[in-house]
Amino acid sequence: MAALLPALAIGIFLAAIDQTLTIATYGKIGSDLRALNSTSWVATSYFLTLTSFQPLYGKLSDIFGRKPCLLFAYVVFGIGCLGCGLARDMIELCIWRAVAGAGGSGNMIVNAVVTILVTDLVPLRDRGLWQGYINIVWAAGMTAGAPVGGLFADNIGWRWGFIIQCPISFLAFISVYAVLHLTQTDHSHWSAKFLRVDFVGAFTLIVAVFLLLFGLDNGSNEGWDKTTTIVPLALAPVLFAIFIFVETKVAREPFAPGHVIFHAPLLAAYSANFFGVAAQMGVLFFIALFFQAALGSSATWAGLYFLPSTSFSLSGSLLAGYIMRRTGRYYWLTLIGYSLLLAGAIPMAFGAGRMSATITILGLTILALGASISITTSLIAIIANAAPEDTAIAIACSYLFRSLGTTIGISISTATLQQVLRVNLARELGGADRAREIEEQVRLSLDYIRKLDPVAAAVVRKCYAIATQWAFLPIVALALLAIISSIWIREKKLDR
């Protein structure tokens, strides 16, 4: 582990920094491309392919080998980032972001591979501490991403936030190629290996997630009574049901086996993972927009505002690992973590219009501390409750649920924000043609706010602040569901 972790850390860092590098720049991206109300698709297109391809990469790496899949992922990710940097409009950006997500899901497999290696090499009681070391690298990338992205956006352009990831991908490629040497165990022909891949399950999952995200986005922008909103939202649960049927009854080698997913103690941990990550990532996506639109901060300052929360995220992960090592327990620590997640969201959801940078940063810090504790302890709960022969697939499924939570959390929170913002702008600005023009323009570009007279600009910023508070309501609900799910996690004493 001491030899492998530094080499694999580059991929872990790359996957982490990519998730936050654009957080502080969504306002700039949307304003530059004149599509601010569609910026959620920059994230959801990435997480759509990340979610769907990640378990597929896991199965591909089982069949074709870890190293070839990782190298392929780095190439795809680098190409996708370059395409994002050169995109001419929002559609092109989202397409290339989806390509990057297909590669990024391979990067995320590094996390699963390292976790599986740790599981094989160290006692269960020490795994939380080793997971804390892995999370240090992850937190370092998450910490650096938002400030660096904000600095790029304000000084040399948001496009460089994507382009700069290309040489990091190349460095990760060289590192894995030179250091990671694994013995090939399956010598069958590639065509026989190809037939083992669960493409039907992967395709069904992609379509189901896409329909859900498209329906939520279209409803907040075009209206919830539109056919283009109702039909996708109605079809999404049907496709999810088909996906479960394929994984449990049809697929010869499913990447989400039913006996693992629906095992009660594991399902409780997976559900807690899903709701907890949905709450955390939903906040991380839209809160930077609040800093820029409601408080008038620059992209640089919006990124710097994330530093306290990411530093506490690092501390929480290490603290959880240390406590589990000393006590051999994780149940109450998991409940405490998700309770802190809820405690951080409540003041911002019910602040009665008094949200400020200080209150928001404090809430984010508490929320990040709770999320980092619970994400570490719930993973240990999954490992402790999985059958020995199912440990690797159980870990891979945990990353599937995290990715799904990220995708759904971002989509629900931004749909709420856009819906409330649209309604409030229409009410506050009135129904005149000039008012409708202001409403349309401020939802396309933050730069337009600076062109307004002081009275109109103050109204717009107030509407953004109110919309942000409403967007915290689903975050509170998700945090509550995470707590309820974690109650059913089964405690097992961790042996040394």
N, C-alpha and C positions, 0 to 999 in steps of 0.2 A: 504493500500500500504506500509506503514511504517513497518508493521509486516511481510507481505509476501515477500517484495523485498529482504531482506537479505537471506532468505531461497532459493528463486529462483535464487539469484545472483550466487550461486555456479554453477548451470547449465549453466547460461549465460557465466560465466568466463571459464568454461570447453570448451564450444563450441568455444569461441574466442581464447583461448590459443592453442587449437588443430590446428587452421588454420595457425598459425605462428610458432608453435614449430618446424616444419620441414623445414621452409623456408631456414634457414641457414645451413641445414644439407643435402640438396639434393645432393650437390657435394660429400659429404662423403658417402652417401648411394649409389649413382651411382658408385663411385669408388670402394667401398667395394664389391658390387655385380657385378662388371664388366658390367654395363649397363647404363652408364651415359647418353647416347643418348635416353634412354627410361624413364628417371626419371619423365618426364611430366605425365606419367601414374600413378605415385604415387599420384599425385594431382588429375588428371582427374578421376581415378577410385573412389576416395573418393567423389569428387563433382558430379560424375555421379549419384551415389545412393543418395547422399544428395539432389540433385536437384529433382530427381524423387520421392523419398519417402517423402520429406518434405510436399508437399500439401496432400499426402495420409495420413500422420500422422495427419494433420489438420482435415481431414474428419473423420479419426478413432477416434480422440479425441472428436469430436462432437458426434459421435455415441456411443462409449464405455466409454467416460469420459476422462478428462485431466490427472488425476492422474495415472490411470493404464497405459496409453500410455507413460507417462514420465518415470515411473519406468521401464517399458519394454525397453525403449530406452536406459536408463543408463546401463542396463545389457548387451544389444547387443553391445553398444559402448565399454564397458570395455573389453568384450571378443575379439572384433575386434582389440583393441589396444594391448592386450596381444599377439594375433596372429602375429601382425606386428613386435613386439619385438622379436619373435622367428622365423621369416621367414628365410628360407635358400636361397632363390633366389628372383629375381625381380617378377616373376609370383606369387609366394606365397605372397609376400609383397603386391602386387596390389590387390589380392583377399581379403586378410584380411583388406586392406584399404577400400575396397568396403563394407565389413561387418561393419567396423567402421562408414562409411558414412551413412549406413542404421540406425545406432543408433544415429549418430550425427544429422541427420535430425530431430529426436525427440527432441534432445537438443535444436535445433534452434526453435522448437515450443514454448519453454519457452519464447523466445523473443516475439513471436506473442501473446502468452497468456498474458504476462505482458503488452504489448502494448494495447491489447483489454481491459484489466482491467483498464489501465490508461484512455482509451477512455470513459469507462463507469463511472469513478469516478471523473474526473476533467474537468473543462471547456476547451473548444477547445483552447483558447488562452494560457492556461498554459501547454498544452500537450507537446509542443516543449521543455519546460524546464524539464519536467519529463522524456521525451525521452532522454534529455541530461544526466540525472542521470543514466538511463539505459546504455547509451553509455559510461559512465565512467567505469562501470564494464567491458563492452565489450572492451574498449580501454586498460584497465589494463591487461586483458588477452592477447590482441594483442601485447601490449608493452613487456610483460614478455616473450612471447613465443619464439621469435627469439633469444634473448641473452641466455636464458636458454637452448634452443636446441643446440646452438653453443657451449656452455660450456660443455654440455653432450658429444657432438660429439668429441670434442678435448681431453676430459679427461677420461670419463668412457665408451664412445661408444654411437653411435646414437640410438641404440636400446632402451636405457633407456628413451629417449624422448617419446617413445610410452608407455613403461611399467609403467612409473610414473603416467600416466593418469588413470590407473586402480584404485588406492586408491582414487583419486579425484572423479571418477565415483561412487565409493562406498559411499563416503561422501555425494555426491549429492543425491543418492538414499535414504540414511537415513534422510537427511534434508527434502526432499519432503514428504517422508512417514510419518514423525513426525509432520510436520507443515501444509501441504496443506490439508485442509478438505473441500471438495466440495459436495454439495447435488446432489444425483443421480436423474435425471429427467426422464430418459427413462428406464422403467422396462420391456421392451419386451425381448423375448428370444434372446440369442446370435446369433442363426442362422438367425433370422430375421434381426438383426443388420448387420450381415456379408453380406447379400445380398444387402444392401444399399451401400456398398463400391464400388467405381468406379475403379475396378481393370483393366478394359479394357483401360481406359484413362491412368492410371499409366504405364501399360506395353508398350503402344504405345509411350509414352514420353521417357521411358528408351531406347527403341530400336532406336528411332530417334536420341536422343542425342549421344548414343554409336556409331552409324554409322557415324555421323558427326565427332566425335573426332577420331575415328579409321582412317577415310579417311585422315584427316589433319595430323595425326601422321605418317601414312604410306607414305604419299606423301613426307614429309620432310626427311624421312629416306631411303625410297626405290625408290622414283621417282614418279612424277605426271602422268606419262603415263602408269603406271601399272594398270592392271585390278583390283587388290586388293585396289587400290586407287580410281579409277573412279567409280566403282559400288557403294561403300558405300556413296560417295559424291553425287551420282545421286539419291540414294534411300532416303537419309536423308530428303530432302524437301518434298518428297511424304509422308513419315511417319509423318512429322510435320503437313501436310495438313489433314491427316487422324485423327491425335490427335485433331485438331480444330473441325473437323466434329463430332467426338465422343462427345466432350465436349458441342457442341452447339445443336446437333440433337439426339444423342443416349442415353447418360448417364442420368439416372433418377435423380441422385444427383451428378452432376459434381463438381470436386474440383476447376475447373477454368471456371465458367459460362460465356457464351458469352455476356450476357447483362452487366456484370461487366467488363470483359476484353476489350470489344470493345466500351465501353462508352468513347467518344472522350477525355474529360478532364482526365479521369483515364488512358486511353491508352497513352497519352502524358507523364504522370508521370511514368508509368510503363516502357515506352521506354527509358526515361531519366535514370531511375534506372538501366535498363539493360546495356546500353552503358557505363554509368559512372562506375558501379561496374566492368564491363569487362575491362575497361581501368586501374582501380586501381589495381585489383587483378592480371591482366596480368603482370604488372610491378613488383609487390611484389614477384611473383614466380621466374622470371628469373634474377632479379637484383642481388640476392645473388650469383648466379653463376658467374656473371660479377666480383663481388668483389674477388671471390676466383680464378677464372681462368685467368682473365685479369690483376688484380692488385696483385695477389699472397697473398691475405689475408687469415688468418685462419678462420675456421668456427665461432670461438668465436667473432673475430672482425667483420666478416660479419653480425653476429647477432646484435652486439652493434651499427653498423652503422644505424640500423633501429630506434634507440631510439629517435632521434630528430623528425623524421616524425611521429612516433606514439604519441609523446607528443603533437605535433601540431594537430594531429587528434582529440585528447581529447579536446583540447582548442576550435577547430572549432565547434565541436558539441555543447558544452556549450554556445559558443558565439551565434550560430544560435538560440538556444532555448531562450536565453535572449532577443535578438533583436525581435524575433517574439512575445514574451510576452509584450514588450514595445510598439511595433508598430502595432501588429495585422496583419502584412503583411509577405508574403513569396515569392512572384513572383520574384522580383529583386534579392533577396538574393539567390534564386536557380540559377539564371543566373550567378551571381557573383561566386558562388561555382564551377559550371562547367567550367567557364572561367579560374579560378585558376588551375583547374585540367589540362586544356589544356596548360596553361602557364608553369606548371611544367614539362610537357612532351616535349615541343618544344626544349629547349636547349639541351636535351640529344639526341633527334632525329637528330638535325642538327648541332651537335658540331664539325663536320669536323675532327673527329679523335682525339679531344682534351678532351675526357671524363676522368675525374679524380674522386677520392673519394670525393673531396670537391664539385665539380659541381654536381655529382650524388646525394649526400646527400641533397644539397640545392634544387635540382629539386624534389626529393622525398618529402621533407618537404612542398613545395608549393603545390604539387599534393595532399598530404594527407590532408592538410588544406582545399582545395577546395572540396575534396571528402567527408569529414566529415560534412561540411556545407550543401552540396547538398543532402546527404543521409537523413539528419534530416528534411530539408525543404520539400523535395519531399514526404516524408511520411505524413507530415502534409497536403500537397496538396491533397493526396489521401483520407485522412480522411475527409477533408473539402468538397470534391466533390462527395463523395459516398453517396448514399441514406442511411438513418439511419438504415434500415433493412439489408443493404448490407455491413455495416461497417466492421464486423468481417471477412467476406470472402474477402473483398477488401484488408484488411491488410494482410491476408494469401497469396493472389495472389502477393502482393508486394515482399514478401520473395521468392516466386517462381521465379519471374523475376530476383531478385538479385542473386539467386543461378545459374540460367541459364547464367546470365552475367559472373559470376565467372568462370564457366566451359568453356564457349566459349572464354573468354578473355585469360585464361591460355593456351588453346589449340592453338589459333591463334598466340599468341606471341611466344610461344616455337617452333611452326612449322616454323615460319619465322626465328627464331634464328638458328635452326638446319639446315635449307635449306641453308642459307647464309654461315654458318660455314662450311658446307660440301663443297660448291663450292669454297670458299676462301682457305681452306686448300689444296684442290686439285690443285688450281692454284699456290699458293705460294710455295708448296712443290714439285711441278713437278709431272711427271708421273712415275718415277722410282719405283721399288718394295719397296725400303726403305721408300720412301715418302708416298706411299699408306699405308704401315704398320703404319707409324706415324699417318696419318690421321685417320685410324681405331682405333688405341689405345687411342688417346686423346679424341675421342668421346665416349670411354667406361670408361675412368678413368682419373681424374685430377692428380692422383699420377704419371702417366706416364710423365707428363710435367717436373717434378722434375728430371727425369732420363735422359732427353735430354741434349745435349750440349747447352751452353748459346745462340748461334745463333738460333738454331732450336726452343728453348723454347721461345725466343723473338718473333719469327714469329707466333707461336701458340697463344701466349697471344695477339698479335696484331689482329689476326683473330677473337678471342673471342670478343675483344673490338668492332671491326667493325660489327660483327654479332649482338651484343647487340644494337648498334645504329640502325641497320635496324629493329630490333624487336620493336623499339619505334615508327616506322612509323604507324603500325596498331593501336598503342595506341593513337597517335595523331588523326587518323581518327575516332576512337571510341569516343574520347573526343569531337570532332567536332559534331558528331551525337548526343551526349548527350545534347550539347548546342542547336542544332536545335530542338530536341524533347522538351526541356524545354520551348522553345518559345511558344508552344501551350498549356502549362499548364494554367488553368483558375484561376485567383486570386479571392479569396473570403475573405472578411474581417472577421477576427477571433474574435468571441464574447467572452466576459469574462464570 
